């Protein structure tokens, strides 16, 4: 992110600005449903920003659906088959990308029916959630949040990355989850999300974000 100038902003104002930007977002593939990524380590809380943006879109008359990738993790028997602290498994094998394509992105392709499953698997109970499908009307926005999102070939029309410095990432990640930190080092080296995202938000101080808007 060398040379990127970031400006201080409040979370409320950031959500409003992003919502305004999303009003004019047109998918490049002709889909009537714009798809937006909120990418960031769990410590950066990308889901909180996605929810704020959804709230900001509501009075503007633009429907949206917030979906978290934690609802599309593989069963524990697959996630943990190489141990409870397998960094490579966390990086490559925890997310059920096939289910996301089938249940979330597929219905939002051109000619799709907009019928999205908001979650499939509960990692806490290690059971299917049995959530009902949600029909997103044409023009409605998918707001997908989770870690390591930009390394996949998901058809996002706009990407937002919440950046934490290595020190902030370590401080704000629970000690029990410090074993995942090398995965984010690898993600930065291989994907460089701060440089590839359309919108960059620095979230080192949870009270004072800054962005490149």
Buried (B, 14 or more C-beta within 10 A) or exposed (E): BEEEEBEEBEBEBBBBBBBEBBEEEEBEEEBBBBBBBBBBBBBBBBBBBBBBBBBBBEEEEBBBBBBBBBBBBBBEEEBBEEEEEBBEBBBBBBBBBEBBBBBBBEBBBEEBEBEBBBBBBBBEEEEEEEEEEBEBEEBBBBBBBBBBBBBBEBEBBBBBBBBBEEEBBBEBBEEEEEBBBEBBEBBBEEBEBBEEBBBBBBBBEBEEBBBBB
